[in-house]
Amino acid sequence: MPHLDAAIVAAALLALLPYLAAAFFPAQLAGRARTLPAWAQIALPALLAIPYAIVSLDAGSFRWYWLAVYAFVPPALALAARCFPRNERNIWPQLAVLVLLGLSVDLRWFERAWPAHLSVFNKVLLLDAGIYAFFLLSPLSGAGFSLRLRLRDLATGLREFLFYLPIAVPIGLITGFLHAHQFTWRPVPLLAQFFEAWIFTFFFIAVPEELFFRGWLQNLLERRAGRNAALVLTAILFGLSHFNKRAAHFNTQYVILAAVAGIFYGRAWRRDRRVAASAITHATVDSVWSLFLR
């Protein structure tokens, strides 16, 4: 765990504020953003450079180049959002921007700006920029981004987890990706550990990835390819996005299991078009894997 001094905590709060505000108060936030003059709508997300400045100055790694990157990229996304065509069948401009945004995270273009143990800031800040562009300025209808959880979200998310489990565990054990390991059966500490892992995974991994792949990407592809083709295609892309995870080479086992998981995450999202439901499936899978099978 990184040392959490006051500067890191302050930067983390500033980075998380747009994400959580949009997730819990979407209508109010969108309404305020759209009342701003056009120049202010475009310039406002340049404030996302502030967390970088705080963290890098605290760590002694500040570079003007990276400050310029974080001050320029979010407004560029906002400008693109204002120029998107209003025809929902024309998905290509949004898709092109999403591909660039996804590649920047997956290929870690900007992570060198951060100390190694704080690179999660990059993912959160780019998520903030995407939310501002695709959710507040030029919202994609039907994305279902809300973290005001419903019982149906929980039921859907856990149902898809239970459907995925008997498929994934044999594949993972046979391919050597998963390994059952011993643990001390003490219910209270074990549940506390699982809950801690689940909460972290839900907010920092599952929700960002589900918003991107299901709320935005699968949502867009459905408009041209149909529900089933969009589900499969998004799952394949989700699997491929894990090619460089936990390995120095192309991680075929991870790609296969992630692609299969993407089918069930996509099913969870599209039942009610709720990112929260697929994020529950996603967080539960990752937490079970990390505690019991890795």
N, C-alpha and C positions, 0 to 999 in steps of 0.2 A: 504494500500500500504506500502511495506517495505521502510525504509529509504535508499535512494540510495546514499551511500557515494562512494568515489572514488574507494575503493577496490572492492565493489560489481559491479560497472560499468565496471571496468577493467576485472573482472572475467567473467561477462556476455558477453563482447565482445570476449574474448578468447573462450568461450563455443560456441558462435554462429558462429564464423568465419568458422570452418570446414563445418558446416551444410549449411550455405549460399553459401560458395565457391563451394561446390559440386552441389548445386541447380542451380547456375547461370553459373559456368564454369566447367562443368563435364569433358569434354575431356581433357582440360589442366591439371586439377588436377590429373586425373587418369593416364595420360601420365607421369607426374612427379613421382607419387608414384611407378609406375612399373619400373622406371629406377634405383630405389634404390637397393642396395644389399639386399639379402634375410633377413639378420639379422636386417637391418635398417627398412625394411618393417614391420617386426614384432614388433620391439621396438618402432617405432615412435609414435603410439597412447598412449604410457605411458605418453606422455605430457598432456593428458587429466586430469591427476591428479593435474595439476597446478591450475585450477580454484577452486578445492576443497581446496587446501592449502591456497589460497588467502582468500576465504570466511571464512573458519574455523578459521584462525589466526585472522582475523578481528573481528569475533564474539566471540573469546576466547573459541572455542569448538574443537580445533584441536586434532585429535587422529591419532597416527601412523598407527593404524589398518586400519582406513578408507583410509588413504593415500595409503597404500599398496593395498587395494581393487581397487581403481581407477587407480593405476599404473599397476595392474596385469590383470584385466578383459579385457580391450580393447586389449592389446597384445595377450591374449588368444583367443579372437575372430579373430584377424588377423591371428594367427597361424592356427586356424581351417579353415579359408577361404583358405589359401594356400594349405591345405590338401584335400579340397573338390574335389570329382571326377568330371571330365569334361563331363560326360554323363548326359545330361539334363533330362533323364528319371529317374535317381537315385536321388530322391528329399530328401531322408531320412536324410542324414547328415545335410543338410541345415535346414530342418524342425526341427530337434532336437535342433539345436543351436537357431533357432528362438523361439521355445517354451520356452527355458530357458531364453532368453532375454525378452520375453513377460511376463513371470511369475515374473521376477525380478522387472519389472515396476509395474505390476498389483497388486502384493502382497507386494509391497513397501519394498523389502528386504534391500535396501540401503538408504532409505529416512531418517533413524535415524541419518545419518551422517550430516544432514543439519539442520540449524534452521528451524522451522516449516514454516515460511513465505518464505523460499528460497528453498523449496524442488523441485521446478521446475528445478533447476540445475541438479538434478539427471536424470530426463527424457531427458534433452538436451544432457548431456554427454553420456548417453547410446545410444541415437540416433546417435551421432557422431561416436561412436564405431561401431554401426551397419552399418552406411553409409560407413565407411572406409573398413569394411570387405566385405559387400555384394554389394557395388557399385564401389569401387575403386580397391580392390585387386582381388576379384572374383565376377565380376558383374553378377547379374541375368538378363538375356536378357528379354526385354519387360517390365521392371518395370515402365518405364515412369516417372522417377524422374527428373523433370525440373520445375523450377518456372519462366521460361520465358513464361509468360502467352500469350495465343492466344485467339482471340475472340471466337473461337469454344469451348475452355475450359469454358469460361463464359456461353455460350449458353447451353452447355451440363450440367454444374453444376446447373444452375438455372432451367433448364427443369426438372431435377430429383428432385429438391427441390419442385417444383410445383406439381409433381406427388405424392410425399410423404406427402405433407401438408394435403390434405383432408382425408388421411387415419390415420395419426398420431394424428391430433387434436381431433377427436371424441374419439379415444382410450384413449388418455391422459386425457381428461376431464372426461370420464366415470370412469376410474380407479382412478382418483384423483391425478395422477402424475402431470398433468398440471392444472394451475389455472389462469383464465383470471383476470388481475388486472387493476385497473384504472391508467391512466397516463395523464399528461397534454399534450394536443396536441399543441406543439410548434414545427413546422417543422424543423427549423434550429438546435436548441439544440438536438432534437430527432435524426435527421440524424447524427449529430456529435457524439452522444453517440453510435449509431448503428455502425458507421464507426470505432470508436475506439474499440468497442467490437469485431467487425468482424476481424480487423487487428490482434489483439492479439490472437484471437481464431484460425485464419488461420495459423499463424506461429508457435504457441506454442502447439496447440492441434490438429488441423485438419491435417496439413501436416505430423507431426510425426506419427499419428495414421493411416492415409491413406497410407503412405509409407509402414508401417509395415503390415497392414492387406490386403491392395489391391496390392501394388507394389511388395511385397514379398510373403505374405502368399497365397492370392488368385492366384497369378501368378504361384507359385509352384504347388498348388493343381490342377490347370487346366491341368497340364502336365500328371497327372495320373487319375483324376476323370472327366475331361471334363468341359466345360464352365459353364453349368447350375448347376451341382453338386458342383463345386468349389464356385460358387456365393452363394449358399444357405449355404454350410458348413462354409464358411468364415463369413457370416452374423450371423450365430448361435454363432460362437466363439467370434465375435465382441460383440454380445449381452451379452454373459456370462462374458466377461471381465469387464462389468459394474456392476457385482453383488454386489460389496462393495462400490459403489459410492452413496454419499448423504444419507447413512443409516448405522446403526451399525449392521444390519442383512442382509440377502440375499434380495436384492431389486428387487423383481419380476417385478414390473411395469417398472423399468428402463431397465431391461434385455429385456423385450418384445419390448419396443419401440426402443431400440438400435438395436436389431436384425432386426426389420422391416426396420429401417433406413439403416442398413448394406446392404440390398438388393439394395436400390437406390444408395448408395455410390458405391457399386460394379458395378452397371450398368453404372454409370458415368465414372468410371475408365476404364472399359473394352471397351467402345465405341471406344476410340482412344488409349487406354492403356496409360493414362495420370493421374498421381497423382494429378496434379493441378486441373483437372476437378472434381474429387471426393472430393478434399479438399474444393473447392468452395461450393459444396452442403453441406458438413459437417459444414463449418464455418457459412453458412447462417442459417442452422437449429439451431445450438447452439446459435447464436446471437438472432434470433427471439424468441427462448424459453426463454433466459435469460432476455430479455427486456420486453416481452409482456405476457408470459405465465407461469412464475415461481413465 
